[in-house]
Amino acid sequence: LWRTVLLTPFKLVTVFLHEASHAIACKLTCGHLEGIQVHADEGGTTQTRGGIYWLILPAGYLGSSFWGMVLILASTNLLTARIAAGCFVAALLIVLCVAKNWTLRGLCIGVMNSLFSVYDIYDDLISRRVHSSDAEKFAEVCPCPCNGVGWGVIWGFISFLFLCGAMYLGLPRNP
């Protein structure tokens, strides 16, 4: 599945974490960060000045592995998973505020909306079953014999189709 459109947003987030790791290494070694770019073709660049170059260069790949380890370990229980998700959302918000690259801003907004949509459906309809949720209210007025959870699953599937469509349409085309 690695070369499919389904993984594009995740790969772009990985590119961001790779570039952010270069930036972190630059700042930790007293360098100056001039910019980070994440491109739609899954490439990216981090412009730095100063710092310890031989620590900044490997930080992209090693940093990606480090963030992967952190996220895997954070998913081992609910509290740490929530903390990791909060940190991830905070990072996306920071990028949204400081990014000069509109591709990166659009990616952050899109990822935040897509992830929140899925999380909200799960939280309202599965983990704690909010009876005043939009899906439960819709189930009350819709003549279909589907309950709120059913509508949540349907809406989640439609959200997934929107995400897949956006990824497909947003992919760079070769002329």
DRENKE-961782 format. One record per atom (N, C-alpha, C): residue number from 1; residue in three letters; z, x, y. Coordinates in nm, 3 decimals. Atoms other than C-alpha are relative to their C-alpha. Example, Ala and Ser with C-alpha at 12.3 -4.5 7.8 and 13.67 -1.06 7.14 Angstrom:
<recs>
    n  res       zz       xx       yy
    1  ala    0.000    0.089   -0.119
    1  ala    0.780    1.230   -0.450
    1  ala    0.000    0.090    0.120
    2  ser   -0.006   -0.082   -0.119
    2  ser    0.714    1.367   -0.106
    2  ser    0.073   -0.077    0.109
</recs>
This chain:
<recs>
    n  res       zz       xx       yy
    1  leu    0.000    0.080   -0.121
    1  leu    0.000    0.000    0.000
    1  leu    0.000    0.084    0.127
    2  trp   -0.017   -0.083   -0.118
    2  trp    0.030    0.300    0.234
    2  trp   -0.116   -0.014    0.098
    3  arg    0.115    0.007   -0.089
    3  arg   -0.321    0.262    0.373
    3  arg   -0.038   -0.143    0.037
    4  thr    0.030    0.138   -0.034
    4  thr   -0.300   -0.113    0.423
    4  thr    0.053   -0.034    0.139
    5  val   -0.039    0.045   -0.133
    5  val   -0.263   -0.297    0.752
    5  val    0.144   -0.052    0.002
    6  leu   -0.134    0.056    0.007
    6  leu    0.067   -0.442    0.633
    6  leu    0.107    0.098    0.045
    7  leu   -0.101   -0.100   -0.033
    7  leu    0.252   -0.117    0.689
    7  leu   -0.019    0.064    0.137
    8  thr    0.028   -0.062   -0.129
    8  thr    0.101   -0.030    1.028
    8  thr    0.118   -0.002    0.096
    9  pro   -0.111   -0.004   -0.095
    9  pro    0.398   -0.141    1.241
    9  pro    0.111    0.094   -0.045
   10  phe   -0.105   -0.088    0.051
   10  phe    0.638    0.046    1.015
   10  phe   -0.039    0.147    0.017
   11  lys    0.047   -0.137   -0.019
   11  lys    0.423    0.358    1.031
   11  lys    0.009    0.040    0.148
   12  leu   -0.010   -0.030   -0.143
   12  leu    0.414    0.335    1.411
   12  leu    0.145    0.024    0.041
   13  val   -0.142   -0.026   -0.026
   13  val    0.793    0.310    1.419
   13  val    0.038    0.137   -0.054
   14  thr   -0.025   -0.132    0.056
   14  thr    0.802    0.616    1.194
   14  thr   -0.055    0.109    0.091
   15  val    0.057   -0.097   -0.095
   15  val    0.571    0.799    1.435
   15  val    0.093    0.012    0.121
   16  phe   -0.093   -0.005   -0.113
   16  phe    0.807    0.701    1.717
   16  phe    0.124    0.082   -0.034
   17  leu   -0.119   -0.076    0.038
   17  leu    1.108    0.837    1.527
   17  leu   -0.031    0.149   -0.015
   18  his    0.045   -0.139    0.009
   18  his    0.913    1.158    1.455
   18  his   -0.003    0.062    0.139
   19  glu    0.011   -0.053   -0.137
   19  glu    0.833    1.203    1.824
   19  glu    0.136    0.002    0.070
   20  ala   -0.134    0.003   -0.060
   20  ala    1.185    1.100    1.930
   20  ala    0.084    0.116   -0.051
   21  ser   -0.075   -0.113    0.056
   21  ser    1.323    1.370    1.699
   21  ser   -0.039    0.130    0.071
   22  his    0.041   -0.115   -0.082
   22  his    1.114    1.631    1.884
   22  his    0.074   -0.005    0.134
   23  ala   -0.063    0.016   -0.131
   23  ala    1.254    1.492    2.210
   23  ala    0.149    0.032   -0.005
   24  ile   -0.143   -0.026    0.014
   24  ile    1.613    1.503    2.087
   24  ile    0.026    0.150   -0.016
   25  ala   -0.016   -0.145    0.018
   25  ala    1.572    1.864    1.970
   25  ala   -0.025    0.073    0.131
   26  cys    0.028   -0.061   -0.130
   26  cys    1.423    1.951    2.307
   26  cys    0.122   -0.011    0.090
   27  lys   -0.116    0.020   -0.087
   27  lys    1.718    1.801    2.496
   27  lys    0.122    0.077   -0.050
   28  leu   -0.115   -0.073    0.056
   28  leu    1.974    1.956    2.258
   28  leu   -0.010    0.150    0.022
   29  thr    0.017   -0.143   -0.023
   29  thr    1.824    2.299    2.321
   29  thr   -0.030    0.029    0.148
   30  cys    0.008   -0.015   -0.147
   30  cys    1.831    2.250    2.702
   30  cys   -0.142    0.003    0.054
   31  gly    0.136    0.009   -0.049
   31  gly    1.460    2.180    2.735
   31  gly   -0.017   -0.124    0.087
   32  his    0.033    0.115   -0.083
   32  his    1.291    1.926    2.961
   32  his   -0.105   -0.085   -0.072
   33  leu    0.093    0.092    0.064
   33  leu    1.122    1.622    2.808
   33  leu   -0.093   -0.056    0.107
   34  glu    0.097    0.050   -0.097
   34  glu    0.803    1.538    2.995
   34  glu   -0.061   -0.132   -0.043
   35  gly    0.054    0.128    0.043
   35  gly    0.690    1.245    2.781
   35  gly   -0.017   -0.010   -0.150
   36  ile    0.027    0.031    0.141
   36  ile    0.641    1.081    2.444
   36  ile   -0.112   -0.103   -0.002
   37  gln    0.107    0.098    0.018
   37  gln    0.329    0.898    2.334
   37  gln   -0.012   -0.033   -0.148
   38  val    0.031    0.046    0.136
   38  val    0.269    0.691    2.022
   38  val   -0.132   -0.074    0.012
   39  his    0.134    0.056   -0.009
   39  his   -0.093    0.602    1.962
   39  his   -0.024   -0.102   -0.112
   40  ala    0.030    0.105    0.097
   40  ala   -0.235    0.301    1.780
   40  ala   -0.059    0.055   -0.129
   41  asp    0.058   -0.059    0.122
   41  asp   -0.410    0.535    1.533
   41  asp    0.104    0.074   -0.084
   42  glu   -0.114   -0.057    0.072
   42  glu   -0.064    0.640    1.406
   42  glu    0.023    0.147    0.031
   43  gly   -0.026   -0.134   -0.047
   43  gly   -0.066    0.967    1.595
   43  gly    0.098   -0.006    0.116
   44  gly   -0.091   -0.002   -0.113
   44  gly    0.170    1.077    1.864
   44  gly    0.015    0.141    0.054
   45  thr   -0.026   -0.130   -0.061
   45  thr    0.264    1.357    2.100
   45  thr    0.130   -0.007    0.079
   46  thr   -0.119   -0.016   -0.083
   46  thr    0.580    1.478    2.267
   46  thr   -0.023    0.123    0.086
   47  gln    0.020   -0.110   -0.093
   47  gln    0.543    1.691    2.577
   47  gln    0.136    0.051    0.043
   48  thr   -0.128   -0.062   -0.037
   48  thr    0.830    1.933    2.633
   48  thr   -0.027    0.125    0.081
   49  arg    0.006   -0.126   -0.073
   49  arg    0.900    2.226    2.859
   49  arg    0.135    0.068   -0.020
   50  gly   -0.124   -0.071    0.025
   50  gly    1.156    2.489    2.771
   50  gly    0.061   -0.040   -0.133
   51  gly   -0.066    0.027    0.127
   51  gly    1.408    2.454    2.493
   51  gly   -0.035    0.107   -0.102
   52  ile    0.025   -0.098    0.107
   52  ile    1.399    2.643    2.167
   52  ile   -0.112   -0.055   -0.088
   53  tyr    0.121    0.052    0.062
   53  tyr    1.047    2.590    2.039
   53  tyr    0.006   -0.003   -0.153
   54  trp   -0.005   -0.006    0.146
   54  trp    1.116    2.698    1.680
   54  trp    0.099   -0.101   -0.058
   55  leu   -0.083    0.113    0.046
   55  leu    1.379    2.420    1.659
   55  leu   -0.065   -0.134    0.034
   56  ile    0.066    0.124   -0.042
   56  ile    1.173    2.159    1.844
   56  ile   -0.113   -0.036   -0.096
   57  leu    0.117    0.027    0.084
   57  leu    0.863    2.194    1.624
   57  leu    0.033   -0.066   -0.134
   58  pro   -0.027    0.065    0.130
   58  pro    1.015    2.117    1.281
   58  pro    0.081   -0.129    0.014
   59  ala   -0.088    0.117   -0.017
   59  ala    1.239    1.845    1.429
   59  ala   -0.072   -0.132   -0.025
   60  gly    0.073    0.125    0.025
   60  gly    0.963    1.583    1.400
   60  gly    0.007   -0.042   -0.146
   61  tyr    0.000    0.033    0.143
   61  tyr    0.929    1.598    1.024
   61  tyr    0.141   -0.009   -0.057
   62  leu   -0.139    0.004    0.050
   62  leu    1.291    1.682    0.955
   62  leu    0.075   -0.118    0.057
   63  gly   -0.065    0.115   -0.063
   63  gly    1.403    1.416    1.200
   63  gly   -0.040   -0.131   -0.066
   64  ser    0.044    0.120    0.070
   64  ser    1.192    1.150    1.028
   64  ser    0.076   -0.016   -0.132
   65  ser   -0.076    0.004    0.126
   65  ser    1.358    1.240    0.699
   65  ser    0.146   -0.034    0.026
   66  phe   -0.139    0.029   -0.035
   66  phe    1.699    1.236    0.867
   66  phe    0.019   -0.148    0.032
   67  trp   -0.013    0.143   -0.034
   67  trp    1.642    0.889    1.018
   67  trp   -0.018   -0.087   -0.124
   68  gly    0.015    0.075    0.125
   68  gly    1.521    0.766    0.680
   68  gly    0.128    0.002   -0.081
   69  met   -0.127   -0.011    0.072
   69  met    1.839    0.897    0.518
   69  met    0.106   -0.088    0.065
   70  val   -0.099    0.081   -0.071
   70  val    2.053    0.732    0.787
   70  val   -0.021   -0.148   -0.027
   71  leu    0.027    0.143    0.023
   71  leu    1.879    0.397    0.744
   71  leu    0.027   -0.041   -0.145
   72  ile   -0.029    0.031    0.141
   72  ile    1.904    0.412    0.364
   72  ile    0.151   -0.010   -0.021
   73  leu   -0.146    0.003    0.015
   73  leu    2.275    0.497    0.379
   73  leu    0.061   -0.119    0.074
   74  ala   -0.052    0.113   -0.077
   74  ala    2.331    0.231    0.645
   74  ala   -0.022   -0.133   -0.071
   75  ser    0.030    0.127    0.068
   75  ser    2.182   -0.035    0.419
   75  ser    0.088   -0.023   -0.122
   76  thr   -0.082    0.015    0.120
   76  thr    2.448    0.016    0.153
   76  thr    0.108   -0.107    0.014
   77  asn   -0.090    0.114   -0.016
   77  asn    2.680   -0.245    0.306
   77  asn   -0.034   -0.074    0.129
   78  leu    0.038    0.088   -0.109
   78  leu    2.656   -0.528    0.557
   78  leu    0.039    0.054    0.137
   79  leu   -0.045   -0.049   -0.131
   79  leu    2.859   -0.370    0.838
   79  leu   -0.087    0.115    0.048
   80  thr    0.081   -0.114   -0.042
   80  thr    2.668   -0.043    0.843
   80  thr   -0.146   -0.041    0.023
   81  ala    0.137    0.049   -0.022
   81  ala    2.337   -0.231    0.812
   81  ala   -0.010   -0.066    0.138
   82  arg    0.000    0.064   -0.132
   82  arg    2.427   -0.436    1.120
   82  arg    0.010    0.104    0.111
   83  ile   -0.012   -0.107   -0.100
   83  ile    2.530   -0.123    1.311
   83  ile   -0.135    0.071    0.014
   84  ala    0.130   -0.068   -0.004
   84  ala    2.202    0.048    1.216
   84  ala   -0.104   -0.088    0.068
   85  ala    0.095    0.091   -0.064
   85  ala    2.003   -0.261    1.318
   85  ala    0.024   -0.005    0.150
   86  gly   -0.034    0.000   -0.142
   86  gly    2.187   -0.268    1.650
   86  gly   -0.048    0.127    0.069
   87  cys    0.047   -0.127   -0.056
   87  cys    2.111    0.099    1.711
   87  cys   -0.152    0.002    0.010
   88  phe    0.146    0.005    0.000
   88  phe    1.747    0.042    1.620
   88  phe   -0.051   -0.087    0.115
   89  val    0.039    0.089   -0.110
   89  val    1.719   -0.249    1.865
   89  val    0.030    0.067    0.134
   90  ala   -0.032   -0.072   -0.124
   90  ala    1.894   -0.042    2.133
   90  ala   -0.105    0.107    0.028
   91  ala    0.103   -0.102   -0.017
   91  ala    1.644    0.240    2.075
   91  ala   -0.131   -0.064    0.047
   92  leu    0.122    0.068   -0.043
   92  leu    1.356   -0.005    2.106
   92  leu    0.009   -0.043    0.146
   93  leu   -0.018    0.041   -0.139
   93  leu    1.499   -0.140    2.432
   93  leu   -0.008    0.119    0.096
   94  ile    0.007   -0.121   -0.084
   94  ile    1.542    0.212    2.571
   94  ile   -0.145    0.043    0.016
   95  val    0.141   -0.039   -0.005
   95  val    1.183    0.295    2.482
   95  val   -0.077   -0.096    0.089
   96  leu    0.068    0.100   -0.081
   96  leu    1.068   -0.028    2.639
   96  leu    0.019    0.028    0.149
   97  cys   -0.030   -0.026   -0.142
   97  cys    1.236    0.069    2.966
   97  cys   -0.058    0.130    0.052
   98  val    0.043   -0.131   -0.049
   98  val    1.125    0.432    2.984
   98  val   -0.143    0.037   -0.037
   99  ala    0.134   -0.036    0.045
   99  ala    0.785    0.429    2.813
   99  ala   -0.102   -0.012    0.112
  100  lys    0.111    0.004   -0.095
  100  lys    0.489    0.515    3.032
  100  lys   -0.128   -0.044   -0.071
  101  asn    0.114    0.032    0.083
  101  asn    0.251    0.436    2.748
  101  asn    0.008   -0.149   -0.036
  102  trp   -0.004    0.144    0.026
  102  trp    0.165    0.064    2.728
  102  trp   -0.013   -0.033   -0.148
  103  thr    0.005    0.023    0.144
  103  thr    0.083    0.095    2.359
  103  thr    0.140    0.001   -0.058
  104  leu   -0.137   -0.010    0.049
  104  leu    0.440    0.202    2.295
  104  leu    0.084   -0.119    0.046
  105  arg   -0.073    0.118   -0.050
  105  arg    0.580   -0.075    2.516
  105  arg   -0.038   -0.124   -0.080
  106  gly    0.045    0.117    0.078
  106  gly    0.368   -0.336    2.338
  106  gly    0.053    0.004   -0.141
  107  leu   -0.053   -0.015    0.135
  107  leu    0.475   -0.198    2.002
  107  leu    0.147   -0.039   -0.003
  108  cys   -0.143    0.031   -0.003
  108  cys    0.843   -0.221    2.099
  108  cys    0.024   -0.149    0.014
  109  ile   -0.016    0.145   -0.019
  109  ile    0.813   -0.578    2.224
  109  ile   -0.041   -0.074   -0.126
  110  gly    0.049    0.066    0.122
  110  gly    0.610   -0.679    1.919
  110  gly    0.094    0.017   -0.117
  111  val   -0.092   -0.024    0.111
  111  val    0.844   -0.516    1.670
  111  val    0.130   -0.077    0.020
  112  met   -0.124    0.073   -0.025
  112  met    1.151   -0.665    1.840
  112  met   -0.017   -0.149   -0.027
  113  asn    0.022    0.142    0.023
  113  asn    1.001   -1.014    1.837
  113  asn   -0.019   -0.032   -0.147
  114  ser    0.025    0.026    0.142
  114  ser    0.879   -0.992    1.481
  114  ser    0.129    0.013   -0.082
  115  leu   -0.124   -0.019    0.075
  115  leu    1.207   -0.853    1.350
  115  leu    0.103   -0.107    0.032
  116  phe   -0.098    0.102   -0.036
  116  phe    1.417   -1.099    1.547
  116  phe   -0.035   -0.134   -0.061
  117  ser    0.043    0.125    0.059
  117  ser    1.211   -1.391    1.423
  117  ser    0.044   -0.010   -0.146
  118  val   -0.038   -0.002    0.142
  118  val    1.265   -1.295    1.060
  118  val    0.152   -0.003   -0.014
  119  tyr   -0.147   -0.003    0.007
  119  tyr    1.633   -1.214    1.117
  119  tyr    0.060   -0.135    0.036
  120  asp   -0.054    0.129   -0.044
  120  asp    1.696   -1.539    1.303
  120  asp   -0.018   -0.107   -0.105
  121  ile    0.022    0.098    0.108
  121  ile    1.541   -1.746    1.026
  121  ile    0.100    0.026   -0.112
  122  tyr   -0.095   -0.034    0.106
  122  tyr    1.751   -1.561    0.768
  122  tyr    0.143   -0.038    0.041
  123  asp   -0.138    0.022   -0.045
  123  asp    2.071   -1.584    0.974
  123  asp    0.031   -0.149    0.014
  124  asp   -0.025    0.143   -0.024
  124  asp    2.037   -1.951    1.073
  124  asp   -0.011   -0.086   -0.125
  125  leu    0.031    0.090    0.111
  125  leu    1.911   -2.086    0.743
  125  leu    0.046    0.048   -0.137
  126  ile   -0.038   -0.049    0.133
  126  ile    2.024   -1.862    0.459
  126  ile    0.141    0.054    0.000
  127  ser   -0.131   -0.065    0.009
  127  ser    2.325   -1.646    0.538
  127  ser    0.114   -0.089    0.047
  128  arg   -0.112    0.083   -0.045
  128  arg    2.527   -1.904    0.729
  128  arg   -0.038   -0.146    0.021
  129  arg    0.050    0.139   -0.003
  129  arg    2.319   -2.225    0.733
  129  arg    0.050   -0.079    0.120
  130  val   -0.032    0.070   -0.124
  130  val    2.338   -2.348    1.092
  130  val   -0.070   -0.135   -0.003
  131  his    0.059    0.134    0.013
  131  his    2.288   -2.724    1.073
  131  his   -0.061   -0.050    0.129
  132  ser    0.062    0.040   -0.127
  132  ser    2.187   -2.742    1.438
  132  ser   -0.121    0.086    0.033
  133  ser    0.115   -0.087   -0.025
  133  ser    1.902   -2.491    1.399
  133  ser   -0.126   -0.084    0.021
  134  asp    0.127    0.069   -0.024
  134  asp    1.549   -2.581    1.503
  134  asp   -0.060   -0.052   -0.131
  135  ala    0.058    0.041    0.128
  135  ala    1.441   -2.594    1.139
  135  ala    0.072   -0.119   -0.058
  136  glu   -0.076    0.116    0.050
  136  glu    1.721   -2.833    1.041
  136  glu   -0.031   -0.125    0.081
  137  lys    0.035    0.115   -0.085
  137  lys    1.644   -3.057    1.339
  137  lys   -0.141   -0.049   -0.032
  138  phe    0.138    0.038    0.034
  138  phe    1.274   -3.050    1.251
  138  phe   -0.004   -0.075   -0.133
  139  ala   -0.004    0.066    0.130
  139  ala    1.355   -3.147    0.893
  139  ala    0.048   -0.145    0.013
  140  glu   -0.049    0.136   -0.021
  140  glu    1.539   -3.455    1.025
  140  glu   -0.108   -0.092    0.055
  141  val    0.102    0.086   -0.063
  141  val    1.240   -3.581    1.225
  141  val   -0.134    0.003   -0.071
  142  cys    0.126   -0.011    0.071
  142  cys    0.959   -3.473    0.995
  142  cys    0.002   -0.088   -0.125
  143  pro    0.001    0.088    0.119
  143  pro    0.854   -3.726    0.730
  143  pro   -0.017    0.075   -0.133
  144  cys    0.015   -0.081    0.121
  144  cys    0.794   -3.443    0.482
  144  cys    0.136    0.018   -0.067
  145  pro   -0.131   -0.013    0.067
  145  pro    1.067   -3.413    0.216
  145  pro    0.051    0.144   -0.007
  146  cys   -0.040   -0.140   -0.004
  146  cys    1.138   -3.052    0.318
  146  cys    0.128    0.012    0.082
  147  asn   -0.122   -0.021   -0.079
  147  asn    1.486   -2.941    0.431
  147  asn   -0.019    0.117    0.096
  148  gly    0.008   -0.107   -0.099
  148  gly    1.563   -2.685    0.702
  148  gly   -0.033    0.135   -0.059
  149  val    0.029   -0.129    0.065
  149  val    1.558   -2.391    0.463
  149  val   -0.148    0.007   -0.036
  150  gly    0.143    0.005    0.035
  150  gly    1.215   -2.499    0.341
  150  gly   -0.087    0.025    0.121
  151  trp    0.077   -0.022   -0.123
  151  trp    1.086   -2.519    0.697
  151  trp    0.017    0.144    0.048
  152  gly   -0.022   -0.140   -0.039
  152  gly    1.243   -2.179    0.768
  152  gly   -0.089    0.093   -0.080
  153  val    0.087   -0.083    0.084
  153  val    1.054   -2.029    0.474
  153  val   -0.146   -0.016    0.044
  154  ile    0.138    0.024   -0.046
  154  ile    0.730   -2.193    0.592
  154  ile   -0.024    0.072    0.133
  155  trp    0.016   -0.065   -0.130
  155  trp    0.784   -2.071    0.948
  155  trp    0.004    0.152   -0.014
  156  gly   -0.004   -0.144    0.024
  156  gly    0.876   -1.725    0.820
  156  gly   -0.134    0.051   -0.053
  157  phe    0.131   -0.037    0.054
  157  phe    0.551   -1.715    0.623
  157  phe   -0.106    0.000    0.110
  158  ile    0.095    0.005   -0.111
  158  ile    0.354   -1.822    0.931
  158  ile    0.023    0.119    0.094
  159  ser   -0.031   -0.117   -0.083
  159  ser    0.535   -1.552    1.134
  159  ser   -0.057    0.127   -0.063
  160  phe    0.054   -0.114    0.072
  160  phe    0.435   -1.300    0.868
  160  phe   -0.153    0.006    0.016
  161  leu    0.146    0.004   -0.019
  161  leu    0.071   -1.415    0.896
  161  leu   -0.038    0.041    0.142
  162  phe    0.024   -0.044   -0.138
  162  phe    0.088   -1.374    1.275
  162  phe    0.009    0.152    0.010
  163  leu   -0.020   -0.145   -0.004
  163  leu    0.220   -1.021    1.227
  163  leu   -0.117    0.072   -0.067
  164  cys    0.113   -0.062    0.070
  164  cys   -0.051   -0.935    0.974
  164  cys   -0.128   -0.012    0.082
  165  gly    0.118    0.019   -0.084
  165  gly   -0.319   -1.083    1.200
  165  gly    0.000    0.093    0.119
  166  ala   -0.011   -0.090   -0.115
  166  ala   -0.192   -0.885    1.499
  166  ala   -0.028    0.143   -0.041
  167  met    0.024   -0.138    0.047
  167  met   -0.192   -0.564    1.296
  167  met   -0.148    0.020   -0.029
  168  tyr    0.141   -0.012    0.033
  168  tyr   -0.542   -0.628    1.169
  168  tyr   -0.086    0.007    0.125
  169  leu    0.080    0.005   -0.122
  169  leu   -0.683   -0.718    1.509
  169  leu    0.028    0.118    0.092
  170  gly   -0.038   -0.111   -0.086
  170  gly   -0.498   -0.432    1.677
  170  gly   -0.041    0.137   -0.051
  171  leu    0.040   -0.129    0.054
  171  leu   -0.629   -0.160    1.450
  171  leu   -0.121    0.055    0.074
  172  pro    0.119   -0.059   -0.064
  172  pro   -0.870    0.085    1.612
  172  pro   -0.120   -0.014   -0.092
  173  arg    0.124    0.018    0.077
  173  arg   -1.228    0.022    1.504
  173  arg   -0.087    0.124    0.017
  174  asn    0.096   -0.110   -0.006
  174  asn   -1.473    0.297    1.417
  174  asn   -0.135   -0.060    0.039
  175  pro    0.131    0.057   -0.043
  175  pro   -1.806    0.238    1.599
  175  pro   -0.108    0.021   -0.102
</recs>
